[in-house]
């Protein structure tokens, strides 16, 4: 079945190619997209066209001097833009209507390009290609590596979108062929493929939200209790547990770096490391002050209390050129006994480590490990990330909400309210998105809040541009 579908797909592409005006599209661009769709050319029948497909793959992958911006079209001139502009009704996915599926995918591709800032990506890629062609580029290996990485990342985005467009056009051509030949089986297979593309397009829409410089990085999440004593410390612990649950739901690895317990309950502050792709891209939406309204479990009078907890998110940068260079002579390392609320949590050895960066006064502490050596390594990682923020701000003057630390968060910057009494609701004050099930939110179900904020942020940027 698979080989039959591959052969038909190749035939559909060749038929499409024969009916095209050669001045409009480069035939090799189609071969490259088909290679990506079908897999290695060795899976195709051994024909003369197989050579074209192999050559086109080499042509595409070696195109280091210009972005591929060919516009894929069907034999009768349908392109993604023309499909999106036809106003075809988009029906539920369960409906077997090829126009509906095609229109949904085309609209998603337009949205993806908007979120990726498609015009800027194409122009930036051309600029980088000019720099890459300079004969003296590698006289500065650090600069050359940075340019090469950025060019490769942008070309990857262009290639991914172009291939997705090409895939849609090829499925439409295949459907036309199946109907002309009264091949019901191939028609059903193609309709299924279009429906699969529609679902895949939604995932790509979400991925396009995370196109910032550091979005793909892992991160540290820091939570600090606000004014209010035990009440706020308990709330800070609830917020930290919410993020730990959220990270684990997404399959991220969570490591506790620092946790300073309150005298009665909760935490004064805590830091966790979240390892995983796009951890920072998602978690950056949580920076700010979180407000809780509830009947206090610590008040014998059962009165309603308002508590605050501040959240900061710091990316773990991988690009050496944007990292703060720390000198050993600028550090003061302090060792002390770590301990929790007592009992088994107490530590009688000086295994906890606090590192102070003398020029800036920034500190980092780790006491979660039994080994002093491991605590020092963890504290250095936190300190490095905090200092990296200063370097990012110096180099690129990045938007402050992506890089602010706990010390820079003011109590007026509330982003979300969690109300447990007299009614039950969680509301994001930036987007007005709200839910009436605070329990699920506090158990880590915060993706909808994050995605709503990321989407609205892009919309605001488009309006102001």
Phi and psi in degrees as a GROMACS rama.xvg file:
@    title "Ramachandran Plot"
@    xaxis  label "Phi"
@    yaxis  label "Psi"
@TYPE xy
-65.0934  -44.3669  UNK-2
-64.8516  -33.0701  UNK-3
-66.3362  -42.9522  UNK-4
-67.2295  -37.1089  UNK-5
-63.8525  -44.4802  UNK-6
-62.7058  -43.0689  UNK-7
-64.572  -38.6899  UNK-8
-63.6742  -42.4225  UNK-9
-63.3589  -40.5924  UNK-10
-65.0223  -39.2573  UNK-11
-63.5013  -40.1798  UNK-12
-65.0416  -44.3119  UNK-13
-63.9626  -37.9057  UNK-14
-65.777  -42.0854  UNK-15
-61.0312  -40.8283  UNK-16
-64.6675  -39.1012  UNK-17
-67.8199  -25.6326  UNK-18
-94.6482  4.99091  UNK-19
-96.5708  151.299  UNK-20
-74.0406  116.886  UNK-21
-62.653  -16.2688  UNK-22
-78.5321  -13.3951  UNK-23
-90.2983  -33.8834  UNK-24
-140.875  143.923  UNK-25
-83.4886  122.699  UNK-26
-60.2842  -29.2014  UNK-27
-67.0713  -27.6038  UNK-28
-62.2802  -35.9963  UNK-29
-69.7715  -38.3894  UNK-30
-61.742  -40.9289  UNK-31
-62.7022  -44.6925  UNK-32
-64.5567  -38.0426  UNK-33
-69.4026  -35.8439  UNK-34
-58.9662  -43.0169  UNK-35
-64.7967  -39.4693  UNK-36
-70.8316  -41.056  UNK-37
-93.214  -17.6328  UNK-38
100.419  -169.579  UNK-39
-56.768  146.755  UNK-40
-65.8392  -14.8786  UNK-41
-66.6141  -17.0684  UNK-42
-80.9769  -11.0029  UNK-43
-90.4693  160.353  UNK-44
-59.5756  146.748  UNK-45
-76.5943  90.6918  UNK-46
-127.165  174.245  UNK-47
-63.186  -31.249  UNK-48
-67.8648  -23.2806  UNK-49
-60.3527  -35.5095  UNK-50
-63.6914  -40.4492  UNK-51
-60.42  -43.6733  UNK-52
-63.8055  -42.1644  UNK-53
-65.5714  -43.3106  UNK-54
-64.0504  -38.9711  UNK-55
-66.6729  -34.6915  UNK-56
-64.1076  -40.7875  UNK-57
-65.6471  -40.0528  UNK-58
-61.3882  -44.0347  UNK-59
-67.4344  -47.015  UNK-60
-69.9299  -23.1988  UNK-61
-95.1611  4.94633  UNK-62
-78.4801  83.8144  UNK-63
-97.7065  0.361672  UNK-64
-111.317  -9.27208  UNK-65
-156.1  149.086  UNK-66
-79.4689  144.797  UNK-67
-85.2214  114.267  UNK-68
-123.113  24.7192  UNK-69
-61.9058  145.702  UNK-70
-102.833  109.328  UNK-71
-71.5159  140.692  UNK-72
-140.949  155.515  UNK-73
-78.5258  174.445  UNK-74
-62.1927  -28.4604  UNK-75
-99.5238  16.8521  UNK-76
91.8722  10.8132  UNK-77
-76.4274  128.611  UNK-78
-122.967  172.661  UNK-79
-59.882  -43.6014  UNK-80
-64.7635  -41.0611  UNK-81
-69.0017  -35.6557  UNK-82
-63.8396  -44.8127  UNK-83
-64.0111  -28.8599  UNK-84
-88.4863  -3.47227  UNK-85
-79.4068  -15.333  UNK-86
72.8103  25.1483  UNK-87
-63.1973  139.112  UNK-88
-66.6404  131.822  UNK-89
-96.2739  110.03  UNK-90
-94.1888  169.163  UNK-91
-56.694  153.732  UNK-92
-58.4437  -29.7974  UNK-93
-67.3649  -20.6435  UNK-94
-76.1289  129.243  UNK-95
-87.5944  74.0458  UNK-96
-126.148  112.337  UNK-97
-66.4393  -33.4918  UNK-98
-65.0084  -39.3048  UNK-99
-63.006  -47.2401  UNK-100
-62.4411  -45.2494  UNK-101
-63.869  -41.3085  UNK-102
-65.2439  -40.646  UNK-103
-63.3848  -44.3018  UNK-104
-65.7094  -42.3693  UNK-105
-62.5561  -41.4511  UNK-106
-64.2028  -38.7682  UNK-107
-63.8751  -41.4318  UNK-108
-62.8853  -40.4085  UNK-109
-62.5381  -41.7268  UNK-110
-66.1586  -40.7917  UNK-111
-60.8773  -44.316  UNK-112
-63.7287  -38.6562  UNK-113
-63.1039  -44.5232  UNK-114
-68.6124  -32.5691  UNK-115
-80.9568  -6.84749  UNK-116
57.2201  64.4078  UNK-117
-57.6462  -45.6397  UNK-118
-60.9489  -41.055  UNK-119
-65.7371  -40.4705  UNK-120
-61.1012  -43.8536  UNK-121
-64.0272  -43.3672  UNK-122
-68.2047  -42.1059  UNK-123
-63.5525  -38.5639  UNK-124
-63.4456  -39.8203  UNK-125
-63.2771  -42.408  UNK-126
-62.8389  -43.6148  UNK-127
-66.493  -34.8025  UNK-128
-62.6282  -37.0837  UNK-129
-63.451  -42.993  UNK-130
-64.8855  -40.7363  UNK-131
-63.2393  -25.6606  UNK-132
-82.3728  -6.05802  UNK-133
-68.8612  130.992  UNK-134
-67.1462  -23.5382  UNK-135
-97.6995  13.2085  UNK-136
-56.1956  -46.6614  UNK-137
-83.0888  10.0942  UNK-138
-66.2416  -25.1657  UNK-139
-118.504  89.134  UNK-140
-59.9776  -35.0369  UNK-141
-65.8661  -48.5061  UNK-142
-62.8559  -43.9638  UNK-143
-61.6317  -42.1786  UNK-144
-63.4157  -40.0061  UNK-145
-64.3404  -44.8048  UNK-146
-63.3111  -44.0141  UNK-147
-62.8318  -41.5671  UNK-148
-65.249  -44.4792  UNK-149
-63.7765  -42.4444  UNK-150
-61.7892  -43.2003  UNK-151
-63.6984  -39.9966  UNK-152
-65.0178  -43.5949  UNK-153
-68.0825  -40.3791  UNK-154
-63.3843  -35.0622  UNK-155
-62.3262  -41.2852  UNK-156
-65.9196  -42.9378  UNK-157
-62.5141  -45.7303  UNK-158
-62.3042  -41.1684  UNK-159
-62.6021  -45.3776  UNK-160
-68.669  -43.6447  UNK-161
-59.9642  -40.9903  UNK-162
-67.34  -35.8761  UNK-163
-67.2447  -40.0355  UNK-164
-61.1422  -46.368  UNK-165
-61.9715  -38.2679  UNK-166
-61.1567  -42.0266  UNK-167
-61.9322  -46.6323  UNK-168
-62.0242  -40.9613  UNK-169
-66.5975  -37.4404  UNK-170
-66.2401  -37.9623  UNK-171
-64.2607  -42.411  UNK-172
-63.932  -39.0545  UNK-173
-65.4949  -38.2948  UNK-174
-64.7727  -39.9127  UNK-175
-61.5494  -44.0197  UNK-176
-62.3615  -43.3537  UNK-177
-61.6706  -39.3128  UNK-178
-73.2017  -36.8015  UNK-179
-65.743  -31.6836  UNK-180
-97.1042  5.35275  UNK-181
54.3913  40.4294  UNK-182
-97.2303  90.552  UNK-183
-64.3847  -35.952  UNK-184
-65.22  -44.7476  UNK-185
-66.1642  -36.1241  UNK-186
-62.7253  -43.1398  UNK-187
-65.2985  -40.878  UNK-188
-62.6108  -40.048  UNK-189
-69.4025  -40.048  UNK-190
-61.3261  -39.508  UNK-191
-64.2625  -40.7273  UNK-192
-64.2854  -38.9534  UNK-193
-65.3111  -40.3131  UNK-194
-64.6608  -38.7234  UNK-195
-64.3737  -39.5241  UNK-196
-61.3291  -37.5005  UNK-197
-62.7206  -42.7249  UNK-198
-68.6093  -40.6607  UNK-199
-63.5255  -34.3213  UNK-200
-62.8251  -36.7168  UNK-201
-64.3987  -39.1137  UNK-202
-64.5361  -39.9958  UNK-203
-67.0965  -32.4858  UNK-204
-59.4655  -45.0542  UNK-205
-65.3846  -42.3203  UNK-206
-62.3854  -32.36  UNK-207
-69.5982  -18.1688  UNK-208
-65.6071  -26.2116  UNK-209
-105.282  70.9945  UNK-210
-116.1  14.4648  UNK-211
-73.6724  166.549  UNK-212
-58.2506  -39.8626  UNK-213
-112.419  10.4224  UNK-214
-60.7627  -30.4277  UNK-215
-80.369  -4.16077  UNK-216
-76.6883  157.867  UNK-217
-72.8052  175.595  UNK-218
-155.938  169.04  UNK-219
-107.053  139.297  UNK-220
-115.354  124.814  UNK-221
-116.597  135.841  UNK-222
-125.899  134.328  UNK-223
-132.82  134.262  UNK-224
-70.3668  143.541  UNK-225
-91.0922  -166.242  UNK-226
-66.0477  146.196  UNK-227
132.509  3.37424  UNK-228
63.4189  -136.481  UNK-229
-57.1226  -38.3014  UNK-230
-58.507  -47.7821  UNK-231
-72.5824  -33.1227  UNK-232
-65.1525  -39.3345  UNK-233
-65.1209  -40.1344  UNK-234
-65.1601  -40.485  UNK-235
-60.3247  -39.5855  UNK-236
-64.7176  -38.3332  UNK-237
-64.2611  -40.935  UNK-238
-64.9933  -43.8782  UNK-239
-63.6895  -40.6232  UNK-240
-62.9137  -34.9752  UNK-241
-61.1873  -44.023  UNK-242
-71.7139  -35.2067  UNK-243
-63.8184  -42.4985  UNK-244
-65.9371  -41.173  UNK-245
-61.4073  -45.9611  UNK-246
-63.3601  -41.5645  UNK-247
-67.1509  -35.3419  UNK-248
-60.2962  -36.899  UNK-249
-84.7197  0.564419  UNK-250
83.1842  14.7651  UNK-251
-81.4309  153.585  UNK-252
-87.7332  130.306  UNK-253
-115.48  129.398  UNK-254
-127.859  128.536  UNK-255
-78.9997  122.789  UNK-256
-96.2406  -44.3201  UNK-257
-148.166  142.248  UNK-258
-151.689  109.505  UNK-259
-104.648  111.332  UNK-260
-77.3658  152.919  UNK-261
-77.9744  163.801  UNK-262
-66.3565  -35.4619  UNK-263
-107.606  -48.2095  UNK-264
-158.642  164.605  UNK-265
72.713  -158.438  UNK-266
-134.006  147.161  UNK-267
-78.4253  -41.8115  UNK-268
-161.356  160.001  UNK-269
-158.605  153.487  UNK-270
-135.34  131.74  UNK-271
-122.678  151.413  UNK-272
-102.144  129.545  UNK-273
-113.983  109.569  UNK-274
-98.6849  123.67  UNK-275
162.424  159.153  UNK-276
-66.5627  130.665  UNK-277
65.6318  21.5835  UNK-278
-60.2857  -45.3372  UNK-279
-68.4496  -38.9099  UNK-280
-56.0958  -39.6806  UNK-281
-80.2663  -48.7763  UNK-282
-68.1578  -22.706  UNK-283
-60.5462  -20.626  UNK-284
-69.8113  -11.2897  UNK-285
-97.598  0.120905  UNK-286
-66.6116  128.316  UNK-287
142.512  -163.219  UNK-288
-106.727  131.739  UNK-289
-108.958  130.604  UNK-290
-114.163  133.15  UNK-291
-117.45  134.82  UNK-292
-123  122.496  UNK-293
-161.487  168.898  UNK-294
-77.1636  121.023  UNK-295
-68.6101  128.575  UNK-296
-74.9602  -7.20575  UNK-297
-104.456  2.45445  UNK-298
-107.441  114.607  UNK-299
-64.4037  -20.1296  UNK-300
-86.3124  0.19149  UNK-301
53.611  44.4308  UNK-302
-89.7508  161.12  UNK-303
-83.3171  134.707  UNK-304
-125.64  152.14  UNK-305
-114.754  129.102  UNK-306
-126.23  155.942  UNK-307
-130.257  147.349  UNK-308
-141.277  134.886  UNK-309
-98.676  140.06  UNK-310
-123.503  132.409  UNK-311
-125.574  147.041  UNK-312
-129.459  127.694  UNK-313
-124.033  126.061  UNK-314
-73.7014  147.662  UNK-315
-96.6169  100.32  UNK-316
-74.0335  141.795  UNK-317
-104.79  -16.977  UNK-318
-83.0359  112.224  UNK-319
-60.085  -31.6959  UNK-320
-68.0027  -19.116  UNK-321
-105.844  9.79016  UNK-322
-93.8698  145.391  UNK-323
-74.8365  130.447  UNK-324
-87.2991  112.599  UNK-325
-94.5403  129.433  UNK-326
-96.1646  138.623  UNK-327
-59.1739  -33.7443  UNK-328
-69.656  -14.6644  UNK-329
-91.6404  3.73713  UNK-330
-109.452  141.897  UNK-331
-119.823  120.022  UNK-332
-106.037  123.951  UNK-333
-115.301  139.082  UNK-334
-119.2  139.053  UNK-335
-153.113  171.322  UNK-336
-80.2512  130.183  UNK-337
-89.9831  154.983  UNK-338
-170.088  150.808  UNK-339
-105.785  -139.192  UNK-340
-74.2325  -1.65714  UNK-341
121.006  -175.218  UNK-342
65.1205  -132.954  UNK-343
-67.7463  -17.7827  UNK-344
-79.3026  -16.1455  UNK-345
-71.5719  148.254  UNK-346
-125.797  123.749  UNK-347
-91.7093  -1.29752  UNK-348
-109.377  157.38  UNK-349
-85.1918  71.5375  UNK-350
-96.0895  -18.5908  UNK-351
-74.9219  148.463  UNK-352
-131.973  134.084  UNK-353
-121.738  127.975  UNK-354
-114.445  128.247  UNK-355
-111.699  125.974  UNK-356
-88.9507  104.879  UNK-357
-59.5197  -44.5985  UNK-358
-61.7031  -34.6743  UNK-359
-105.596  -18.2787  UNK-360
80.1778  2.74111  UNK-361
-74.0768  137.087  UNK-362
-122.791  158.68  UNK-363
-145.341  138.766  UNK-364
-129.129  142.59  UNK-365
-138.882  131.144  UNK-366
-142.721  15.8052  UNK-367
-83.6883  -18.5014  UNK-368
-98.9466  153.738  UNK-369
-77.6254  -25.5227  UNK-370
-89.9027  130.817  UNK-371
-62.272  -37.6014  UNK-372
-62.11  -44.0203  UNK-373
-69.2787  -37.3592  UNK-374
-64.5357  -37.1801  UNK-375
-64.6029  -42.5791  UNK-376
-62.8781  -42.0529  UNK-377
-65.663  -43.6504  UNK-378
-63.2466  -38.5191  UNK-379
-64.0882  -37.6129  UNK-380
-63.8106  -42.2861  UNK-381
-65.6058  -46.3283  UNK-382
-60.0111  -42.9285  UNK-383
-58.5824  -44.6578  UNK-384
-66.3783  -38.005  UNK-385
-66.7483  -40.6956  UNK-386
-71.0905  -30.2021  UNK-387
-59.1885  -33.5424  UNK-388
-60.6482  -40.6431  UNK-389
-63.3887  -39.5859  UNK-390
-68.2577  -39.2786  UNK-391
-61.5443  -46.6422  UNK-392
-62.0641  -38.1677  UNK-393
-68.5836  -41.1704  UNK-394
-79.8641  -41.3306  UNK-395
-122.852  -4.67734  UNK-396
48.2243  52.2919  UNK-397
-65.113  159.422  UNK-398
-58.948  130.893  UNK-399
-63.615  -28.7512  UNK-400
-69.2409  -14.506  UNK-401
-87.8723  -17.8516  UNK-402
-128.918  2.59613  UNK-403
-71.9848  150.83  UNK-404
-100.002  177.395  UNK-405
-60.5792  -35.2716  UNK-406
-66.1491  -21.4145  UNK-407
-95.1631  -7.5611  UNK-408
-80.9953  127.034  UNK-409
-100.432  155.297  UNK-410
-69.5648  -11.4434  UNK-411
-83.2381  -7.54193  UNK-412
-94.1354  50.132  UNK-413
-68.1338  131.699  UNK-414
-109.104  -22.9091  UNK-415
-152.703  141.335  UNK-416
-114.699  133.972  UNK-417
-115.276  108.281  UNK-418
-108.91  119.342  UNK-419
-106.739  -11.0263  UNK-420
-159.334  137.961  UNK-421
-85.2942  -6.6932  UNK-422
-129.169  177.301  UNK-423
-120.787  118.51  UNK-424
-166.333  146.764  UNK-425
-121.756  125.645  UNK-426
-130.798  130.373  UNK-427
-85.3066  119.75  UNK-428
-76.5452  -10.7916  UNK-429
-87.6173  -35.3976  UNK-430
-113.531  -12.4799  UNK-431
68.026  11.3529  UNK-432
-72.1285  135.089  UNK-433
-144.738  155.377  UNK-434
-135.233  158.275  UNK-435
-105.49  15.1018  UNK-436
-123.935  78.4314  UNK-437
-63.645  -26.9385  UNK-438
-60.7214  -44.9495  UNK-439
-65.6255  -35.7723  UNK-440
-64.5279  -46.6614  UNK-441
-68.5773  -15.3166  UNK-442
-90.2688  6.44468  UNK-443
107.868  3.70846  UNK-444
-86.8784  76.3908  UNK-445
-119.157  7.84837  UNK-446
-59.3741  -39.2908  UNK-447
-64.5731  -37.6956  UNK-448
-63.5248  -43.3745  UNK-449
-64.272  -48.2474  UNK-450
-67.3182  -36.78  UNK-451
-63.0579  -41.2251  UNK-452
-67.4058  -44.9886  UNK-453
-61.6105  -41.3351  UNK-454
-64.7976  -45.5351  UNK-455
-66.6185  -33.7793  UNK-456
-63.4525  -40.9683  UNK-457
-67.7457  -39.0468  UNK-458
-63.0004  -41.7468  UNK-459
-65.0121  -38.2521  UNK-460
-64.6048  -37.4538  UNK-461
-66.9713  -38.3427  UNK-462
-67.167  -40.2625  UNK-463
-79.2394  -17.1577  UNK-464
